Amino acid sequence: MSSANPFHLALFLNFRSPSEGPRMWSRKEADHWTNGRFHVDVVRALEKAAFDFVILEDSSLVPDVYRGTFEVDLKHGLNSPKHDPVPLISMLGYVTRRIGLIPTMSTSFYPPFLLARAVATLDHLTEGRMGWNIVTSSQDRAARNYGMDRLLPHDERYAQAEEYLQLVTRLWASWEPDARVLDEDKNIYVDYRKVHAVDYEGKYYKCRGPLNTLPPVQGRPVLCQAGQSTKGLEFASRWADTIIVSQKGVAAMKAGRAKVRDLARATGRDPDRCKVLYLVDAFIGDTREHAMAKREAQRPRPADQIEIALGLMSGVTEIDFSTFELDAPLPPPSTQGHQGMLNEFLRMAAGRTLRDVALNWHFMSASFVGTPDSIAGEMDEMMQEVGGDGFLFSGFMSREYVADLTEKLVPELQRRGLVRKQYSSHLFRDNLLEF
Ligand SMILES: Cc1cc2nc3c(=O)[nH]c(=O)nc-3n(C[C@H](O)[C@H](O)[C@H](O)COP(=O)(O)O)c2cc1C
């Protein structure tokens, strides 16, 4: 790596139609996601470009908050139909060799033993490339799909997640790494003295252990977290190997990273072992005008944009945004759902009408528009100012978008020595911690 400031690249994917919004999904692309082949092609392309990892988003409900019906969510394909991302990992792992794979799994819904076992198994199937995007989930409507009346309150969900992490990490450690001795002379497959019950008993969980799989190849999977609230960031800085943030603008990004690193230090961790990635998107063209035209082509019609923005916000906060006056400022609501996302929305809403905010709403730290050369320059400057550690690309997913990233932007970043050209390890965590 020739640059003093290399950074990491990753992609945020959904296991559903490549893009949402009426102007974005096409019959052709929409037909290719259900069997996983779109995702296989995308992840292969990312690996060729030496991306660190891909995150697969998840939730488990069809929201009916906005106007009290499923209409807007389903009409625009905002959250569903969506497949379970965990089985997809096997397929993606089979066709790749180096890229990290991070499905989203909820501490509110997976019993800890089930998650620990599934993740350990997948770390073997992927030969050490498994991650876990730890979410606590945000919607009571999802809880009702699992037989509960509601989720625990926001801050308590993080207290429960704390216990959850203590338990699953003990389960992963319940086998010493060399427990499978394969001693043919003594006829011992596994040395029972190296496998330990965990006998966990906390406020929320009770579990005997040990795990009945082998311990994960990486010891534990790469832990990823994206909570933006104070409790969320505290939790993430204690556990996560990588944290996704979406503060807008360089100053806020820089302050956000400093906060995460201070929190990590306060818990005795080396902050360099916790990589902060910023959510961004990019419109890449042969000229700036070409890139701007691509962005315009993706902009939904105003009436659709309002439904999409308010439908999404309603879904994650469980506040019906259709009840607010569009041409007036938004009265500040509160939520037990996604607090970070609501806070960002309210920050944007200061002094503006709800219509204006909805028409301009996006959830990115930065949106790059330009040629590969100009965007590479902007990314370089931004990372130098912020201090690290990388970018998580999101945006309207399509084959063209992924090709723009991997075949146009990445070669330019590589030419400048800003990102890796090849992986140095076959293990996900080693690659993440390489710089
Ligand atoms: C980039 C990004 C990706 C996220 N992906 C998911 C996801 O796939 N599933 C989910 O339930 N929550 C997801 N979240 C939500 C967070 O994990 C977290 O639950 C949410 O921000 C609320 O936590 P907070 O109140 O601490 O901000 C995501 C958040 C961000 C910023």
The ligand as an ORCA input file, in Angstrom:
! r2SCAN-3c Opt
* xyz 0 1
  C     -26.197      1.844      8.132
  C     -27.204      1.283      9.056
  C     -27.670     -0.002      8.845
  C     -28.613     -0.584      9.693
  N     -29.085     -1.826      9.414
  C     -30.067     -2.331     10.178
  C     -30.665     -3.565      9.869
  O     -30.310     -4.224      8.899
  N     -31.662     -4.022     10.655
  C     -32.107     -3.328     11.747
  O     -33.011     -3.799     12.443
  N     -31.530     -2.150     12.069
  C     -30.555     -1.640     11.303
  N     -30.018     -0.441     11.625
  C     -30.453      0.210     12.823
  C     -29.453      0.157     13.930
  O     -28.894     -1.106     14.136
  C     -30.112      0.586     15.210
  O     -31.034     -0.380     15.629
  C     -30.855      1.829     15.009
  O     -29.974      2.814     14.522
  C     -31.492      2.252     16.303
  O     -30.539      2.337     17.274
  P     -30.255      3.705     17.946
  O     -31.553      4.132     18.546
  O     -29.183      3.377     18.930
  O     -29.812      4.651     16.870
  C     -29.088      0.157     10.787
  C     -28.612      1.448     11.013
  C     -27.689      2.029     10.162
  C     -27.202      3.419     10.430
*
